[in-house]
């Protein structure tokens, strides 16, 4: 049986890789949980509400769901974006 739990942590996106037609795999450095690689579903669609959260150097408070060894981002509260660096 796969245990499911929610994790809420502040993090910055280090890397973003396209995965399939509408998804991305993001590597996020978090303050409490270290480096997490997670899937963001549907963020490449035109009307995606979380597309901003999948770009490198975006700082936000991410909410992950952990299922077994895999993480999925389900929400993000924007804090800042350092893409201009």
Biopython code that builds the backbone (N, CA, C, O; Angstrom):
import numpy as np
from Bio.PDB.StructureBuilder import StructureBuilder

atoms = [
    (1, "UNK", "N", (0.823, -1.175, 0.000)),
    (1, "UNK", "CA", (0.000, 0.000, 0.000)),
    (1, "UNK", "C", (0.875, 1.250, 0.000)),
    (1, "UNK", "O", (1.874, 1.321, 0.716)),
    (2, "UNK", "N", (0.497, 2.213, -0.794)),
    (2, "UNK", "CA", (1.270, 3.445, -0.922)),
    (2, "UNK", "C", (0.721, 4.509, 0.024)),
    (2, "UNK", "O", (-0.452, 4.878, -0.044)),
    (3, "UNK", "N", (1.592, 4.991, 0.906)),
    (3, "UNK", "CA", (1.188, 6.026, 1.852)),
    (3, "UNK", "C", (1.294, 7.387, 1.177)),
    (3, "UNK", "O", (2.279, 7.668, 0.495)),
    (4, "UNK", "N", (0.286, 8.232, 1.364)),
    (4, "UNK", "CA", (0.243, 9.546, 0.741)),
    (4, "UNK", "C", (0.293, 10.606, 1.825)),
    (4, "UNK", "O", (-0.447, 10.541, 2.806)),
    (5, "UNK", "N", (1.196, 11.611, 1.635)),
    (5, "UNK", "CA", (1.235, 12.682, 2.617)),
    (5, "UNK", "C", (1.592, 13.995, 1.942)),
    (5, "UNK", "O", (2.267, 14.021, 0.913)),
    (6, "UNK", "N", (1.127, 15.082, 2.540)),
    (6, "UNK", "CA", (1.364, 16.420, 2.016)),
    (6, "UNK", "C", (2.543, 17.065, 2.707)),
    (6, "UNK", "O", (2.709, 16.940, 3.921)),
    (7, "UNK", "N", (3.373, 17.766, 1.922)),
    (7, "UNK", "CA", (4.514, 18.489, 2.446)),
    (7, "UNK", "C", (4.414, 19.925, 1.962)),
    (7, "UNK", "O", (4.177, 20.169, 0.778)),
    (8, "UNK", "N", (4.594, 20.879, 2.869)),
    (8, "UNK", "CA", (4.564, 22.299, 2.519)),
    (8, "UNK", "C", (5.910, 22.895, 2.898)),
    (8, "UNK", "O", (6.323, 22.818, 4.055)),
    (9, "UNK", "N", (6.609, 23.502, 1.905)),
    (9, "UNK", "CA", (7.947, 24.011, 2.157)),
    (9, "UNK", "C", (8.285, 25.119, 1.163)),
    (9, "UNK", "O", (7.795, 25.125, 0.034)),
    (10, "UNK", "N", (9.126, 26.053, 1.595)),
    (10, "UNK", "CA", (9.616, 27.112, 0.726)),
    (10, "UNK", "C", (10.786, 26.562, -0.076)),
    (10, "UNK", "O", (11.668, 25.901, 0.472)),
    (11, "UNK", "N", (10.789, 26.841, -1.390)),
    (11, "UNK", "CA", (11.867, 26.338, -2.222)),
    (11, "UNK", "C", (12.063, 27.170, -3.470)),
    (11, "UNK", "O", (11.230, 28.006, -3.821)),
    (12, "UNK", "N", (13.190, 26.922, -4.139)),
    (12, "UNK", "CA", (13.523, 27.591, -5.397)),
    (12, "UNK", "C", (13.784, 26.525, -6.457)),
    (12, "UNK", "O", (14.458, 25.529, -6.194)),
    (13, "UNK", "N", (13.250, 26.739, -7.650)),
    (13, "UNK", "CA", (13.409, 25.781, -8.742)),
    (13, "UNK", "C", (14.819, 25.892, -9.299)),
    (13, "UNK", "O", (15.242, 26.966, -9.727)),
    (14, "UNK", "N", (15.540, 24.785, -9.292)),
    (14, "UNK", "CA", (16.897, 24.740, -9.827)),
    (14, "UNK", "C", (16.913, 24.321, -11.293)),
    (14, "UNK", "O", (17.711, 24.823, -12.085)),
    (15, "UNK", "N", (16.016, 23.388, -11.646)),
    (15, "UNK", "CA", (16.014, 22.824, -12.993)),
    (15, "UNK", "C", (14.599, 22.424, -13.375)),
    (15, "UNK", "O", (13.818, 21.982, -12.532)),
    (16, "UNK", "N", (14.273, 22.583, -14.661)),
    (16, "UNK", "CA", (12.956, 22.222, -15.175)),
    (16, "UNK", "C", (13.130, 21.481, -16.498)),
    (16, "UNK", "O", (13.778, 21.982, -17.417)),
    (17, "UNK", "N", (12.550, 20.290, -16.588)),
    (17, "UNK", "CA", (12.676, 19.449, -17.785)),
    (17, "UNK", "C", (11.279, 19.076, -18.265)),
    (17, "UNK", "O", (10.438, 18.649, -17.475)),
    (18, "UNK", "N", (11.034, 19.242, -19.575)),
    (18, "UNK", "CA", (9.752, 18.838, -20.148)),
    (18, "UNK", "C", (9.590, 17.326, -20.027)),
    (18, "UNK", "O", (10.536, 16.561, -20.216)),
    (19, "UNK", "N", (8.369, 16.922, -19.708)),
    (19, "UNK", "CA", (8.055, 15.503, -19.541)),
    (19, "UNK", "C", (6.684, 15.238, -20.158)),
    (19, "UNK", "O", (5.659, 15.566, -19.561)),
    (20, "UNK", "N", (6.664, 14.662, -21.318)),
    (20, "UNK", "CA", (5.401, 14.409, -21.989)),
    (20, "UNK", "C", (4.871, 15.677, -22.646)),
    (20, "UNK", "O", (5.603, 16.653, -22.814)),
    (21, "UNK", "N", (3.600, 15.655, -23.013)),
    (21, "UNK", "CA", (3.002, 16.781, -23.726)),
    (21, "UNK", "C", (2.743, 17.994, -22.857)),
    (21, "UNK", "O", (2.886, 19.120, -23.335)),
    (22, "UNK", "N", (2.368, 17.814, -21.607)),
    (22, "UNK", "CA", (1.944, 18.961, -20.792)),
    (22, "UNK", "C", (2.600, 19.025, -19.418)),
    (22, "UNK", "O", (2.313, 19.938, -18.643)),
    (23, "UNK", "N", (3.471, 18.076, -19.101)),
    (23, "UNK", "CA", (4.048, 18.015, -17.753)),
    (23, "UNK", "C", (5.509, 18.455, -17.753)),
    (23, "UNK", "O", (6.161, 18.518, -18.795)),
    (24, "UNK", "N", (6.002, 18.758, -16.552)),
    (24, "UNK", "CA", (7.414, 19.071, -16.358)),
    (24, "UNK", "C", (7.903, 18.379, -15.104)),
    (24, "UNK", "O", (7.155, 18.207, -14.141)),
    (25, "UNK", "N", (9.188, 17.976, -15.124)),
    (25, "UNK", "CA", (9.873, 17.506, -13.931)),
    (25, "UNK", "C", (10.721, 18.666, -13.433)),
    (25, "UNK", "O", (11.526, 19.216, -14.184)),
    (26, "UNK", "N", (10.546, 19.039, -12.175)),
    (26, "UNK", "CA", (11.289, 20.163, -11.613)),
    (26, "UNK", "C", (12.138, 19.676, -10.446)),
    (26, "UNK", "O", (11.727, 18.805, -9.679)),
    (27, "UNK", "N", (13.333, 20.256, -10.327)),
    (27, "UNK", "CA", (14.193, 20.008, -9.185)),
    (27, "UNK", "C", (14.137, 21.264, -8.333)),
    (27, "UNK", "O", (14.491, 22.351, -8.790)),
    (28, "UNK", "N", (13.691, 21.109, -7.093)),
    (28, "UNK", "CA", (13.467, 22.238, -6.191)),
    (28, "UNK", "C", (14.339, 22.061, -4.957)),
    (28, "UNK", "O", (14.349, 21.000, -4.334)),
    (29, "UNK", "N", (15.067, 23.109, -4.616)),
    (29, "UNK", "CA", (15.848, 23.126, -3.386)),
    (29, "UNK", "C", (14.971, 23.743, -2.303)),
    (29, "UNK", "O", (14.623, 24.921, -2.374)),
    (30, "UNK", "N", (14.615, 22.937, -1.297)),
    (30, "UNK", "CA", (13.716, 23.397, -0.242)),
    (30, "UNK", "C", (14.493, 23.681, 1.040)),
    (30, "UNK", "O", (15.606, 23.190, 1.232)),
    (31, "UNK", "N", (13.890, 24.473, 1.902)),
    (31, "UNK", "CA", (14.577, 24.876, 3.132)),
    (31, "UNK", "C", (14.652, 23.750, 4.164)),
    (31, "UNK", "O", (15.629, 23.683, 4.911)),
    (32, "UNK", "N", (13.667, 22.873, 4.231)),
    (32, "UNK", "CA", (13.638, 21.831, 5.259)),
    (32, "UNK", "C", (13.876, 20.420, 4.740)),
    (32, "UNK", "O", (14.342, 19.560, 5.487)),
    (33, "UNK", "N", (13.563, 20.166, 3.463)),
    (33, "UNK", "CA", (13.621, 18.807, 2.933)),
    (33, "UNK", "C", (14.743, 18.597, 1.918)),
    (33, "UNK", "O", (14.856, 17.517, 1.338)),
    (34, "UNK", "N", (15.571, 19.615, 1.698)),
    (34, "UNK", "CA", (16.673, 19.464, 0.753)),
    (34, "UNK", "C", (16.198, 19.524, -0.680)),
    (34, "UNK", "O", (15.226, 20.211, -0.997)),
    (35, "UNK", "N", (16.889, 18.801, -1.547)),
    (35, "UNK", "CA", (16.576, 18.808, -2.978)),
    (35, "UNK", "C", (15.511, 17.763, -3.283)),
    (35, "UNK", "O", (15.650, 16.591, -2.933)),
    (36, "UNK", "N", (14.441, 18.212, -3.944)),
    (36, "UNK", "CA", (13.320, 17.336, -4.305)),
    (36, "UNK", "C", (13.101, 17.420, -5.808)),
    (36, "UNK", "O", (13.066, 18.516, -6.368)),
    (37, "UNK", "N", (12.954, 16.286, -6.459)),
    (37, "UNK", "CA", (12.541, 16.244, -7.856)),
    (37, "UNK", "C", (11.075, 15.836, -7.873)),
    (37, "UNK", "O", (10.701, 14.792, -7.338)),
    (38, "UNK", "N", (10.251, 16.672, -8.496)),
    (38, "UNK", "CA", (8.806, 16.447, -8.470)),
    (38, "UNK", "C", (8.202, 16.670, -9.851)),
    (38, "UNK", "O", (8.763, 17.391, -10.676)),
    (39, "UNK", "N", (7.067, 16.051, -10.090)),
    (39, "UNK", "CA", (6.330, 16.222, -11.336)),
    (39, "UNK", "C", (5.313, 17.342, -11.149)),
    (39, "UNK", "O", (4.658, 17.436, -10.111)),
    (40, "UNK", "N", (5.192, 18.181, -12.161)),
    (40, "UNK", "CA", (4.144, 19.202, -12.190)),
    (40, "UNK", "C", (3.267, 18.883, -13.391)),
    (40, "UNK", "O", (3.715, 18.970, -14.534)),
    (41, "UNK", "N", (2.044, 18.523, -13.138)),
    (41, "UNK", "CA", (1.136, 18.067, -14.198)),
    (41, "UNK", "C", (0.421, 19.237, -14.882)),
    (41, "UNK", "O", (-0.090, 20.143, -14.225)),
    (42, "UNK", "N", (0.401, 19.194, -16.208)),
    (42, "UNK", "CA", (-0.386, 20.138, -16.999)),
    (42, "UNK", "C", (0.145, 21.556, -17.074)),
    (42, "UNK", "O", (-0.577, 22.440, -17.535)),
    (43, "UNK", "N", (1.365, 21.820, -16.645)),
    (43, "UNK", "CA", (1.865, 23.198, -16.580)),
    (43, "UNK", "C", (2.262, 23.776, -17.946)),
    (43, "UNK", "O", (2.503, 24.978, -18.048)),
    (44, "UNK", "N", (2.335, 22.953, -18.987)),
    (44, "UNK", "CA", (2.673, 23.469, -20.312)),
    (44, "UNK", "C", (1.437, 23.824, -21.129)),
    (44, "UNK", "O", (1.563, 24.282, -22.265)),
    (45, "UNK", "N", (0.254, 23.624, -20.576)),
    (45, "UNK", "CA", (-0.984, 23.988, -21.267)),
    (45, "UNK", "C", (-1.162, 25.505, -21.228)),
    (45, "UNK", "O", (-0.651, 26.171, -20.328)),
    (46, "UNK", "N", (-1.876, 26.039, -22.192)),
    (46, "UNK", "CA", (-2.051, 27.490, -22.323)),
    (46, "UNK", "C", (-2.717, 28.127, -21.108)),
    (46, "UNK", "O", (-2.358, 29.244, -20.734)),
    (47, "UNK", "N", (-3.662, 27.457, -20.490)),
    (47, "UNK", "CA", (-4.408, 28.039, -19.363)),
    (47, "UNK", "C", (-3.954, 27.502, -18.000)),
    (47, "UNK", "O", (-4.699, 27.589, -17.024)),
    (48, "UNK", "N", (-2.752, 26.957, -17.930)),
    (48, "UNK", "CA", (-2.255, 26.378, -16.674)),
    (48, "UNK", "C", (-2.031, 27.463, -15.634)),
    (48, "UNK", "O", (-1.367, 28.464, -15.906)),
    (49, "UNK", "N", (-2.580, 27.267, -14.451)),
    (49, "UNK", "CA", (-2.461, 28.247, -13.373)),
    (49, "UNK", "C", (-1.104, 28.193, -12.674)),
    (49, "UNK", "O", (-0.683, 29.181, -12.072)),
    (50, "UNK", "N", (-0.421, 27.066, -12.745)),
    (50, "UNK", "CA", (0.861, 26.918, -12.058)),
    (50, "UNK", "C", (2.065, 26.954, -12.998)),
    (50, "UNK", "O", (3.159, 26.554, -12.602)),
    (51, "UNK", "N", (1.890, 27.418, -14.215)),
    (51, "UNK", "CA", (3.017, 27.399, -15.153)),
    (51, "UNK", "C", (4.185, 28.251, -14.655)),
    (51, "UNK", "O", (5.341, 27.880, -14.864)),
    (52, "UNK", "N", (3.913, 29.376, -14.006)),
    (52, "UNK", "CA", (4.981, 30.237, -13.468)),
    (52, "UNK", "C", (5.856, 29.482, -12.465)),
    (52, "UNK", "O", (7.053, 29.751, -12.363)),
    (53, "UNK", "N", (5.279, 28.562, -11.743)),
    (53, "UNK", "CA", (5.976, 27.853, -10.666)),
    (53, "UNK", "C", (6.940, 26.795, -11.182)),
    (53, "UNK", "O", (7.714, 26.235, -10.406)),
    (54, "UNK", "N", (6.906, 26.513, -12.479)),
    (54, "UNK", "CA", (7.764, 25.454, -13.025)),
    (54, "UNK", "C", (9.026, 26.001, -13.690)),
    (54, "UNK", "O", (9.826, 25.220, -14.206)),
    (55, "UNK", "N", (9.223, 27.303, -13.693)),
    (55, "UNK", "CA", (10.393, 27.888, -14.342)),
    (55, "UNK", "C", (11.554, 28.042, -13.362)),
    (55, "UNK", "O", (11.347, 28.324, -12.182)),
    (56, "UNK", "N", (12.784, 27.853, -13.863)),
    (56, "UNK", "CA", (13.957, 27.980, -12.994)),
    (56, "UNK", "C", (14.041, 29.337, -12.299)),
    (56, "UNK", "O", (13.650, 30.363, -12.855)),
    (57, "UNK", "N", (14.553, 29.319, -11.088)),
    (57, "UNK", "CA", (14.762, 30.476, -10.224)),
    (57, "UNK", "C", (13.466, 31.110, -9.714)),
    (57, "UNK", "O", (13.463, 32.268, -9.297)),
    (58, "UNK", "N", (12.372, 30.356, -9.748)),
    (58, "UNK", "CA", (11.138, 30.807, -9.116)),
    (58, "UNK", "C", (11.184, 30.403, -7.647)),
    (58, "UNK", "O", (11.432, 29.242, -7.324)),
    (59, "UNK", "N", (10.947, 31.353, -6.769)),
    (59, "UNK", "CA", (10.914, 31.108, -5.325)),
    (59, "UNK", "C", (9.466, 31.121, -4.880)),
    (59, "UNK", "O", (8.728, 32.061, -5.174)),
    (60, "UNK", "N", (9.061, 30.082, -4.175)),
    (60, "UNK", "CA", (7.675, 30.008, -3.727)),
    (60, "UNK", "C", (7.512, 29.031, -2.583)),
    (60, "UNK", "O", (8.436, 28.304, -2.220)),
    (61, "UNK", "N", (6.314, 29.032, -2.024)),
    (61, "UNK", "CA", (5.964, 28.047, -1.008)),
    (61, "UNK", "C", (5.208, 26.931, -1.721)),
    (61, "UNK", "O", (4.039, 27.083, -2.076)),
    (62, "UNK", "N", (5.888, 25.819, -1.921)),
    (62, "UNK", "CA", (5.344, 24.698, -2.681)),
    (62, "UNK", "C", (4.642, 23.714, -1.769)),
    (62, "UNK", "O", (5.051, 23.493, -0.629)),
    (63, "UNK", "N", (3.575, 23.129, -2.291)),
    (63, "UNK", "CA", (2.892, 22.036, -1.600)),
    (63, "UNK", "C", (3.057, 20.797, -2.471)),
    (63, "UNK", "O", (2.632, 20.768, -3.626)),
    (64, "UNK", "N", (3.686, 19.774, -1.891)),
    (64, "UNK", "CA", (3.951, 18.514, -2.573)),
    (64, "UNK", "C", (3.067, 17.426, -1.981)),
    (64, "UNK", "O", (2.664, 17.490, -0.819)),
    (65, "UNK", "N", (2.776, 16.431, -2.803)),
    (65, "UNK", "CA", (2.184, 15.191, -2.315)),
    (65, "UNK", "C", (3.218, 14.108, -2.573)),
    (65, "UNK", "O", (3.721, 13.966, -3.688)),
    (66, "UNK", "N", (3.531, 13.346, -1.531)),
    (66, "UNK", "CA", (4.495, 12.251, -1.674)),
    (66, "UNK", "C", (3.732, 10.941, -1.708)),
    (66, "UNK", "O", (2.992, 10.607, -0.784)),
    (67, "UNK", "N", (3.930, 10.203, -2.800)),
    (67, "UNK", "CA", (3.319, 8.879, -2.953)),
    (67, "UNK", "C", (4.454, 7.884, -3.135)),
    (67, "UNK", "O", (5.052, 7.803, -4.208)),
    (68, "UNK", "N", (4.745, 7.134, -2.095)),
    (68, "UNK", "CA", (5.891, 6.225, -2.152)),
    (68, "UNK", "C", (7.169, 7.035, -2.208)),
    (68, "UNK", "O", (7.491, 7.763, -1.269)),
    (69, "UNK", "N", (7.908, 6.908, -3.318)),
    (69, "UNK", "CA", (9.163, 7.654, -3.480)),
    (69, "UNK", "C", (9.011, 8.844, -4.427)),
    (69, "UNK", "O", (9.975, 9.577, -4.648)),
    (70, "UNK", "N", (7.819, 9.050, -4.988)),
    (70, "UNK", "CA", (7.593, 10.101, -5.982)),
    (70, "UNK", "C", (6.865, 11.297, -5.381)),
    (70, "UNK", "O", (6.011, 11.152, -4.506)),
    (71, "UNK", "N", (7.225, 12.485, -5.872)),
    (71, "UNK", "CA", (6.589, 13.723, -5.434)),
    (71, "UNK", "C", (5.836, 14.357, -6.598)),
    (71, "UNK", "O", (6.249, 14.247, -7.753)),
    (72, "UNK", "N", (4.728, 15.021, -6.283)),
    (72, "UNK", "CA", (3.967, 15.797, -7.250)),
    (72, "UNK", "C", (3.653, 17.143, -6.616)),
    (72, "UNK", "O", (3.200, 17.204, -5.473)),
    (73, "UNK", "N", (3.894, 18.233, -7.364)),
    (73, "UNK", "CA", (3.547, 19.569, -6.876)),
    (73, "UNK", "C", (2.063, 19.777, -7.142)),
    (73, "UNK", "O", (1.597, 19.601, -8.268)),
    (74, "UNK", "N", (1.315, 20.155, -6.097)),
    (74, "UNK", "CA", (-0.112, 20.387, -6.278)),
    (74, "UNK", "C", (-0.487, 21.865, -6.149)),
    (74, "UNK", "O", (-1.573, 22.268, -6.564)),
    (75, "UNK", "N", (0.420, 22.681, -5.568)),
    (75, "UNK", "CA", (0.131, 24.107, -5.436)),
    (75, "UNK", "C", (1.426, 24.858, -5.148)),
    (75, "UNK", "O", (2.420, 24.279, -4.710)),
    (76, "UNK", "N", (1.387, 26.179, -5.410)),
    (76, "UNK", "CA", (2.543, 27.029, -5.116)),
    (76, "UNK", "C", (2.045, 28.441, -4.860)),
    (76, "UNK", "O", (1.213, 28.967, -5.598)),
    (77, "UNK", "N", (2.571, 29.047, -3.796)),
    (77, "UNK", "CA", (2.309, 30.461, -3.511)),
    (77, "UNK", "C", (3.555, 31.237, -3.906)),
    (77, "UNK", "O", (4.634, 31.012, -3.356)),
    (78, "UNK", "N", (3.408, 32.142, -4.850)),
    (78, "UNK", "CA", (4.525, 32.916, -5.390)),
    (78, "UNK", "C", (5.142, 33.809, -4.321)),
    (78, "UNK", "O", (4.430, 34.472, -3.567)),
    (79, "UNK", "N", (6.479, 33.823, -4.262)),
    (79, "UNK", "CA", (7.206, 34.748, -3.391)),
    (79, "UNK", "C", (8.029, 35.710, -4.228)),
    (79, "UNK", "O", (7.910, 36.925, -4.064)),
    (80, "UNK", "N", (8.873, 35.186, -5.133)),
    (80, "UNK", "CA", (9.714, 36.030, -5.969)),
    (80, "UNK", "C", (10.245, 35.213, -7.150)),
    (80, "UNK", "O", (10.174, 33.984, -7.145)),
    (81, "UNK", "N", (10.779, 35.909, -8.162)),
    (81, "UNK", "CA", (11.383, 35.252, -9.301)),
    (81, "UNK", "C", (12.720, 35.923, -9.580)),
    (81, "UNK", "O", (12.796, 37.148, -9.684)),
    (82, "UNK", "N", (13.764, 35.127, -9.699)),
    (82, "UNK", "CA", (15.110, 35.646, -9.894)),
    (82, "UNK", "C", (15.616, 35.376, -11.307)),
    (82, "UNK", "O", (16.827, 35.287, -11.510)),
    (83, "UNK", "N", (14.728, 35.243, -12.285)),
    (83, "UNK", "CA", (15.112, 34.929, -13.656)),
    (83, "UNK", "C", (15.948, 36.036, -14.288)),
    (83, "UNK", "O", (16.714, 35.773, -15.215)),
    (84, "UNK", "N", (15.816, 37.257, -13.809)),
    (84, "UNK", "CA", (16.577, 38.364, -14.395)),
    (84, "UNK", "C", (18.064, 38.295, -14.046)),
    (84, "UNK", "O", (18.872, 39.004, -14.644)),
    (85, "UNK", "N", (18.429, 37.446, -13.085)),
    (85, "UNK", "CA", (19.843, 37.290, -12.735)),
    (85, "UNK", "C", (20.510, 36.602, -13.879)),
    (85, "UNK", "O", (21.714, 36.351, -13.832)),
]
sb = StructureBuilder()
sb.init_structure("model")
sb.init_model(0)
sb.init_chain("A")
sb.init_seg("    ")
for serial, (resi, resn, name, xyz) in enumerate(atoms, 1):
    if name == "N":
        sb.init_residue(resn, " ", resi, " ")
    sb.init_atom(name, np.array(xyz, "f"), 0.0, 1.0, " ", f" {name:<3s}", serial, name[0])
structure = sb.get_structure()
